[in-house]
Amino acid sequence: MSGPDFIEIGTDDPASTTAFFTAVMGWTWEDMGEGRGGYFTDGTRKVGIHEEGTPCMVPYLAVENIEVAVARVKSAGGALMGEIADAPGYGRFATCTDPRGVRFGLHQEK
């Protein structure tokens, strides 16, 4: 596993959160179209936005094989939240928690 390569921001007000981070960080917003939301980019990394009742920021850690990484999470006492998801054009994602409930994600490039 390596360091974070993707960050996801959950917010109850995507428009406000998008305006805030555009003003504060100077990030460029890329709309994915068709009501699918979008992401910020600094030219190197992407920061996604999705609607969620409890605002949060989740780092996604780069892994070579997501199934192997999820198995390691589980064997160390962590948990997979939901299922491994395929995101066309972006790769595969898994949201996990450590044994204390700290939320993080795993990301396998496409």
VMD Tcl script that builds the backbone (N, CA, C; Angstrom):
set m [mol new atoms 330]
animate dup $m
set s [atomselect $m all]
$s set {name element resname resid chain x y z} {
  {N N MET 1 A 0.842 -1.181 0.000}
  {CA C MET 1 A 0.000 0.000 0.000}
  {C C MET 1 A 0.883 1.239 0.000}
  {N N SER 2 A 0.373 2.281 -0.625}
  {CA C SER 2 A 1.068 3.560 -0.567}
  {C C SER 2 A 0.165 4.624 0.023}
  {N N GLY 3 A 0.583 5.864 -0.125}
  {CA C GLY 3 A -0.139 6.974 0.470}
  {C C GLY 3 A -1.436 7.318 -0.251}
  {N N PRO 4 A -2.117 8.355 0.250}
  {CA C PRO 4 A -3.384 8.777 -0.351}
  {C C PRO 4 A -3.206 9.199 -1.812}
  {N N ASP 5 A -4.117 8.734 -2.660}
  {CA C ASP 5 A -4.088 9.177 -4.053}
  {C C ASP 5 A -5.428 9.746 -4.479}
  {N N PHE 6 A -6.404 9.732 -3.568}
  {CA C PHE 6 A -7.731 10.259 -3.855}
  {C C PHE 6 A -8.361 10.637 -2.523}
  {N N ILE 7 A -9.103 11.733 -2.501}
  {CA C ILE 7 A -9.826 12.143 -1.295}
  {C C ILE 7 A -11.276 12.353 -1.684}
  {N N GLU 8 A -12.182 11.910 -0.836}
  {CA C GLU 8 A -13.615 12.084 -1.073}
  {C C GLU 8 A -14.185 12.938 0.056}
  {N N ILE 9 A -14.910 13.997 -0.307}
  {CA C ILE 9 A -15.562 14.856 0.674}
  {C C ILE 9 A -17.054 14.564 0.649}
  {N N GLY 10 A -17.592 14.172 1.779}
  {CA C GLY 10 A -19.026 13.981 1.924}
  {C C GLY 10 A -19.618 15.236 2.550}
  {N N THR 11 A -20.712 15.734 1.985}
  {CA C THR 11 A -21.302 16.967 2.479}
  {C C THR 11 A -22.817 16.946 2.315}
  {N N ASP 12 A -23.505 17.663 3.203}
  {CA C ASP 12 A -24.953 17.777 3.064}
  {C C ASP 12 A -25.336 18.941 2.149}
  {N N ASP 13 A -24.332 19.683 1.636}
  {CA C ASP 13 A -24.576 20.805 0.727}
  {C C ASP 13 A -23.443 20.875 -0.298}
  {N N PRO 14 A -23.489 20.023 -1.336}
  {CA C PRO 14 A -22.392 19.982 -2.313}
  {C C PRO 14 A -22.054 21.329 -2.954}
  {N N ALA 15 A -23.049 22.135 -3.267}
  {CA C ALA 15 A -22.774 23.431 -3.915}
  {C C ALA 15 A -21.962 24.346 -2.998}
  {N N SER 16 A -22.341 24.416 -1.720}
  {CA C SER 16 A -21.628 25.253 -0.757}
  {C C SER 16 A -20.204 24.749 -0.523}
  {N N THR 17 A -20.066 23.437 -0.375}
  {CA C THR 17 A -18.744 22.850 -0.149}
  {C C THR 17 A -17.844 23.065 -1.364}
  {N N THR 18 A -18.404 22.933 -2.557}
  {CA C THR 18 A -17.641 23.167 -3.783}
  {C C THR 18 A -17.163 24.616 -3.842}
  {N N ALA 19 A -18.048 25.557 -3.555}
  {CA C ALA 19 A -17.677 26.974 -3.572}
  {C C ALA 19 A -16.598 27.269 -2.528}
  {N N PHE 20 A -16.724 26.670 -1.339}
  {CA C PHE 20 A -15.757 26.894 -0.270}
  {C C PHE 20 A -14.358 26.444 -0.676}
  {N N PHE 21 A -14.225 25.185 -1.131}
  {CA C PHE 21 A -12.888 24.680 -1.465}
  {C C PHE 21 A -12.314 25.328 -2.724}
  {N N THR 22 A -13.169 25.778 -3.627}
  {CA C THR 22 A -12.682 26.522 -4.787}
  {C C THR 22 A -12.061 27.839 -4.317}
  {N N ALA 23 A -12.739 28.534 -3.401}
  {CA C ALA 23 A -12.235 29.809 -2.886}
  {C C ALA 23 A -10.987 29.645 -2.032}
  {N N VAL 24 A -10.988 28.645 -1.163}
  {CA C VAL 24 A -9.879 28.472 -0.219}
  {C C VAL 24 A -8.636 27.878 -0.875}
  {N N MET 25 A -8.829 26.823 -1.678}
  {CA C MET 25 A -7.684 26.093 -2.228}
  {C C MET 25 A -7.338 26.475 -3.667}
  {N N GLY 26 A -8.265 27.133 -4.355}
  {CA C GLY 26 A -8.014 27.478 -5.753}
  {C C GLY 26 A -8.073 26.275 -6.674}
  {N N TRP 27 A -8.717 25.193 -6.218}
  {CA C TRP 27 A -8.822 23.986 -7.028}
  {C C TRP 27 A -9.750 24.210 -8.211}
  {N N THR 28 A -9.566 23.464 -9.261}
  {CA C THR 28 A -10.415 23.506 -10.445}
  {C C THR 28 A -11.478 22.432 -10.330}
  {N N TRP 29 A -12.742 22.809 -10.576}
  {CA C TRP 29 A -13.863 21.866 -10.498}
  {C C TRP 29 A -14.104 21.240 -11.861}
  {N N GLU 30 A -14.229 19.923 -11.909}
  {CA C GLU 30 A -14.525 19.174 -13.133}
  {C C GLU 30 A -15.869 18.485 -12.948}
  {N N ASP 31 A -16.883 18.916 -13.681}
  {CA C ASP 31 A -18.213 18.324 -13.600}
  {C C ASP 31 A -18.244 17.054 -14.441}
  {N N MET 32 A -18.755 15.959 -13.887}
  {CA C MET 32 A -18.809 14.689 -14.607}
  {C C MET 32 A -20.054 14.600 -15.485}
  {N N GLY 33 A -20.965 15.573 -15.373}
  {CA C GLY 33 A -22.147 15.606 -16.224}
  {C C GLY 33 A -23.221 14.620 -15.817}
  {N N GLU 34 A -24.394 14.788 -16.403}
  {CA C GLU 34 A -25.521 13.883 -16.207}
  {C C GLU 34 A -25.887 13.691 -14.739}
  {N N GLY 35 A -25.705 14.729 -13.912}
  {CA C GLY 35 A -26.060 14.646 -12.504}
  {C C GLY 35 A -25.195 13.718 -11.682}
  {N N ARG 36 A -24.001 13.374 -12.191}
  {CA C ARG 36 A -23.119 12.420 -11.496}
  {C C ARG 36 A -22.151 13.113 -10.559}
  {N N GLY 37 A -22.257 14.431 -10.394}
  {CA C GLY 37 A -21.339 15.138 -9.505}
  {C C GLY 37 A -20.059 15.510 -10.223}
  {N N GLY 38 A -18.980 15.513 -9.485}
  {CA C GLY 38 A -17.703 15.879 -10.075}
  {C C GLY 38 A -16.588 15.779 -9.069}
  {N N TYR 39 A -15.493 16.444 -9.396}
  {CA C TYR 39 A -14.323 16.396 -8.530}
  {C C TYR 39 A -13.473 17.633 -8.756}
  {N N PHE 40 A -12.646 17.931 -7.757}
  {CA C PHE 40 A -11.631 18.962 -7.885}
  {C C PHE 40 A -10.362 18.297 -8.384}
  {N N THR 41 A -9.522 19.072 -9.030}
  {CA C THR 41 A -8.207 18.555 -9.380}
  {C C THR 41 A -7.175 19.655 -9.204}
  {N N ASP 42 A -6.001 19.259 -8.775}
  {CA C ASP 42 A -4.881 20.201 -8.700}
  {C C ASP 42 A -3.870 19.857 -9.788}
  {N N GLY 43 A -4.292 19.013 -10.716}
  {CA C GLY 43 A -3.404 18.577 -11.786}
  {C C GLY 43 A -2.707 17.269 -11.471}
  {N N THR 44 A -2.671 16.894 -10.206}
  {CA C THR 44 A -2.013 15.660 -9.789}
  {C C THR 44 A -2.994 14.698 -9.149}
  {N N ARG 45 A -3.768 15.194 -8.204}
  {CA C ARG 45 A -4.714 14.362 -7.466}
  {C C ARG 45 A -6.133 14.845 -7.704}
  {N N LYS 46 A -7.084 13.976 -7.375}
  {CA C LYS 46 A -8.497 14.327 -7.474}
  {C C LYS 46 A -9.127 14.300 -6.088}
  {N N VAL 47 A -10.056 15.229 -5.877}
  {CA C VAL 47 A -10.823 15.297 -4.643}
  {C C VAL 47 A -12.285 15.278 -5.049}
  {N N GLY 48 A -12.973 14.189 -4.734}
  {CA C GLY 48 A -14.369 14.036 -5.112}
  {C C GLY 48 A -15.310 14.637 -4.089}
  {N N ILE 49 A -16.528 14.918 -4.530}
  {CA C ILE 49 A -17.590 15.430 -3.652}
  {C C ILE 49 A -18.804 14.528 -3.834}
  {N N HIS 50 A -19.416 14.140 -2.740}
  {CA C HIS 50 A -20.683 13.421 -2.833}
  {C C HIS 50 A -21.596 13.895 -1.707}
  {N N GLU 51 A -22.881 13.705 -1.901}
  {CA C GLU 51 A -23.836 14.115 -0.885}
  {C C GLU 51 A -23.914 13.056 0.200}
  {N N GLU 52 A -23.823 13.523 1.446}
  {CA C GLU 52 A -23.858 12.632 2.608}
  {C C GLU 52 A -24.388 13.420 3.792}
  {N N GLY 53 A -25.220 12.799 4.601}
  {CA C GLY 53 A -25.833 13.475 5.739}
  {C C GLY 53 A -24.849 13.959 6.787}
  {N N THR 54 A -23.790 13.206 7.018}
  {CA C THR 54 A -22.781 13.589 8.002}
  {C C THR 54 A -21.519 14.007 7.261}
  {N N PRO 55 A -21.201 15.302 7.227}
  {CA C PRO 55 A -20.020 15.758 6.505}
  {C C PRO 55 A -18.735 15.065 6.995}
  {N N CYS 56 A -17.884 14.721 6.044}
  {CA C CYS 56 A -16.626 14.051 6.374}
  {C C CYS 56 A -15.647 14.183 5.207}
  {N N MET 57 A -14.401 13.870 5.470}
  {CA C MET 57 A -13.384 13.808 4.433}
  {C C MET 57 A -12.689 12.462 4.584}
  {N N VAL 58 A -12.645 11.680 3.496}
  {CA C VAL 58 A -12.111 10.325 3.551}
  {C C VAL 58 A -10.933 10.193 2.588}
  {N N PRO 59 A -9.734 9.868 3.106}
  {CA C PRO 59 A -8.600 9.610 2.214}
  {C C PRO 59 A -8.689 8.198 1.637}
  {N N TYR 60 A -8.365 8.062 0.365}
  {CA C TYR 60 A -8.304 6.755 -0.282}
  {C C TYR 60 A -6.835 6.443 -0.553}
  {N N LEU 61 A -6.381 5.308 -0.053}
  {CA C LEU 61 A -4.984 4.901 -0.164}
  {C C LEU 61 A -4.793 4.020 -1.387}
  {N N ALA 62 A -3.738 4.278 -2.128}
  {CA C ALA 62 A -3.447 3.519 -3.343}
  {C C ALA 62 A -3.003 2.101 -2.991}
  {N N VAL 63 A -3.594 1.117 -3.672}
  {CA C VAL 63 A -3.205 -0.286 -3.508}
  {C C VAL 63 A -3.080 -0.918 -4.889}
  {N N GLU 64 A -2.264 -1.964 -4.982}
  {CA C GLU 64 A -2.101 -2.663 -6.259}
  {C C GLU 64 A -3.230 -3.650 -6.510}
  {N N ASN 65 A -3.693 -4.303 -5.446}
  {CA C ASN 65 A -4.754 -5.301 -5.572}
  {C C ASN 65 A -5.763 -5.076 -4.453}
  {N N ILE 66 A -6.944 -4.610 -4.813}
  {CA C ILE 66 A -7.921 -4.214 -3.799}
  {C C ILE 66 A -8.451 -5.396 -2.991}
  {N N GLU 67 A -8.602 -6.573 -3.621}
  {CA C GLU 67 A -9.074 -7.735 -2.869}
  {C C GLU 67 A -8.073 -8.137 -1.790}
  {N N VAL 68 A -6.789 -8.124 -2.120}
  {CA C VAL 68 A -5.744 -8.460 -1.146}
  {C C VAL 68 A -5.727 -7.426 -0.026}
  {N N ALA 69 A -5.841 -6.149 -0.373}
  {CA C ALA 69 A -5.825 -5.083 0.634}
  {C C ALA 69 A -7.032 -5.196 1.570}
  {N N VAL 70 A -8.214 -5.470 1.033}
  {CA C VAL 70 A -9.406 -5.628 1.871}
  {C C VAL 70 A -9.231 -6.831 2.808}
  {N N ALA 71 A -8.658 -7.903 2.306}
  {CA C ALA 71 A -8.403 -9.078 3.156}
  {C C ALA 71 A -7.470 -8.714 4.310}
  {N N ARG 72 A -6.461 -7.880 4.050}
  {CA C ARG 72 A -5.545 -7.438 5.113}
  {C C ARG 72 A -6.281 -6.589 6.142}
  {N N VAL 73 A -7.158 -5.703 5.661}
  {CA C VAL 73 A -7.953 -4.869 6.574}
  {C C VAL 73 A -8.750 -5.766 7.512}
  {N N LYS 74 A -9.442 -6.749 6.943}
  {CA C LYS 74 A -10.278 -7.650 7.758}
  {C C LYS 74 A -9.446 -8.479 8.723}
  {N N SER 75 A -8.301 -8.986 8.275}
  {CA C SER 75 A -7.478 -9.825 9.156}
  {C C SER 75 A -6.857 -9.017 10.289}
  {N N ALA 76 A -6.751 -7.697 10.104}
  {CA C ALA 76 A -6.196 -6.843 11.153}
  {C C ALA 76 A -7.291 -6.300 12.078}
  {N N GLY 77 A -8.544 -6.740 11.860}
  {CA C GLY 77 A -9.634 -6.328 12.736}
  {C C GLY 77 A -10.496 -5.202 12.201}
  {N N GLY 78 A -10.198 -4.728 10.983}
  {CA C GLY 78 A -11.002 -3.681 10.367}
  {C C GLY 78 A -12.189 -4.270 9.635}
  {N N ALA 79 A -12.922 -3.409 8.937}
  {CA C ALA 79 A -14.124 -3.859 8.234}
  {C C ALA 79 A -14.261 -3.147 6.898}
  {N N LEU 80 A -14.905 -3.827 5.959}
  {CA C LEU 80 A -15.277 -3.254 4.668}
  {C C LEU 80 A -16.688 -2.702 4.821}
  {N N MET 81 A -16.893 -1.447 4.449}
  {CA C MET 81 A -18.228 -0.833 4.485}
  {C C MET 81 A -18.855 -1.036 3.108}
  {N N GLY 82 A -19.847 -1.857 3.012}
  {CA C GLY 82 A -20.484 -2.112 1.722}
  {C C GLY 82 A -19.673 -3.088 0.893}
  {N N GLU 83 A -19.525 -2.769 -0.382}
  {CA C GLU 83 A -18.839 -3.642 -1.330}
  {C C GLU 83 A -17.715 -2.885 -2.038}
  {N N ILE 84 A -16.844 -3.613 -2.680}
  {CA C ILE 84 A -15.854 -3.005 -3.568}
  {C C ILE 84 A -16.613 -2.469 -4.776}
  {N N ALA 85 A -16.358 -1.217 -5.139}
  {CA C ALA 85 A -17.087 -0.575 -6.237}
  {C C ALA 85 A -16.161 -0.328 -7.422}
  {N N ASP 86 A -16.696 -0.560 -8.611}
  {CA C ASP 86 A -15.979 -0.239 -9.844}
  {C C ASP 86 A -16.471 1.117 -10.333}
  {N N ALA 87 A -15.560 2.036 -10.585}
  {CA C ALA 87 A -15.899 3.358 -11.103}
  {C C ALA 87 A -15.224 3.502 -12.462}
  {N N PRO 88 A -15.978 3.312 -13.542}
  {CA C PRO 88 A -15.383 3.388 -14.882}
  {C C PRO 88 A -14.565 4.656 -15.073}
  {N N GLY 89 A -13.343 4.465 -15.536}
  {CA C GLY 89 A -12.438 5.581 -15.753}
  {C C GLY 89 A -11.611 5.955 -14.538}
  {N N TYR 90 A -11.972 5.451 -13.352}
  {CA C TYR 90 A -11.276 5.827 -12.121}
  {C C TYR 90 A -10.662 4.643 -11.389}
  {N N GLY 91 A -11.149 3.461 -11.628}
  {CA C GLY 91 A -10.617 2.290 -10.950}
  {C C GLY 91 A -11.617 1.667 -10.000}
  {N N ARG 92 A -11.096 1.017 -8.964}
  {CA C ARG 92 A -11.921 0.306 -7.991}
  {C C ARG 92 A -11.708 0.925 -6.615}
  {N N PHE 93 A -12.816 1.051 -5.872}
  {CA C PHE 93 A -12.789 1.691 -4.569}
  {C C PHE 93 A -13.421 0.792 -3.515}
  {N N ALA 94 A -12.882 0.857 -2.302}
  {CA C ALA 94 A -13.471 0.177 -1.149}
  {C C ALA 94 A -13.366 1.121 0.043}
  {N N THR 95 A -14.475 1.329 0.736}
  {CA C THR 95 A -14.455 2.146 1.940}
  {C C THR 95 A -14.393 1.204 3.136}
  {N N CYS 96 A -13.479 1.491 4.040}
  {CA C CYS 96 A -13.208 0.605 5.175}
  {C C CYS 96 A -13.182 1.397 6.479}
  {N N THR 97 A -13.113 0.652 7.583}
  {CA C THR 97 A -12.863 1.252 8.891}
  {C C THR 97 A -11.796 0.432 9.601}
  {N N ASP 98 A -11.066 1.101 10.475}
  {CA C ASP 98 A -10.138 0.369 11.327}
  {C C ASP 98 A -10.935 -0.197 12.496}
  {N N PRO 99 A -10.294 -0.950 13.412}
  {CA C PRO 99 A -11.046 -1.552 14.518}
  {C C PRO 99 A -11.779 -0.544 15.413}
  {N N ARG 100 A -11.346 0.721 15.428}
  {CA C ARG 100 A -11.980 1.756 16.259}
  {C C ARG 100 A -13.036 2.553 15.504}
  {N N GLY 101 A -13.214 2.262 14.204}
  {CA C GLY 101 A -14.224 2.960 13.420}
  {C C GLY 101 A -13.714 4.107 12.567}
  {N N VAL 102 A -12.395 4.307 12.527}
  {CA C VAL 102 A -11.825 5.364 11.686}
  {C C VAL 102 A -12.036 4.986 10.224}
  {N N ARG 103 A -12.671 5.867 9.481}
  {CA C ARG 103 A -13.024 5.599 8.089}
  {C C ARG 103 A -11.888 5.987 7.141}
  {N N PHE 104 A -11.609 5.121 6.183}
  {CA C PHE 104 A -10.620 5.371 5.138}
  {C C PHE 104 A -11.009 4.537 3.930}
  {N N GLY 105 A -10.369 4.790 2.821}
  {CA C GLY 105 A -10.683 4.026 1.631}
  {C C GLY 105 A -9.455 3.424 0.990}
  {N N LEU 106 A -9.701 2.485 0.105}
  {CA C LEU 106 A -8.659 1.868 -0.702}
  {C C LEU 106 A -9.009 2.143 -2.157}
  {N N HIS 107 A -7.998 2.398 -2.980}
  {CA C HIS 107 A -8.220 2.712 -4.397}
  {C C HIS 107 A -7.217 1.947 -5.241}
  {N N GLN 108 A -7.733 1.167 -6.179}
  {CA C GLN 108 A -6.895 0.470 -7.148}
  {C C GLN 108 A -7.090 1.172 -8.479}
  {N N GLU 109 A -6.009 1.644 -9.077}
  {CA C GLU 109 A -6.094 2.331 -10.374}
  {C C GLU 109 A -6.759 1.422 -11.398}
  {N N LYS 110 A -7.341 2.025 -12.403}
  {CA C LYS 110 A -8.043 1.286 -13.465}
  {C C LYS 110 A -7.115 0.373 -14.227}
}
mol reanalyze $m
mol bondsrecalc $m
mol representation Tube
mol addrep $m
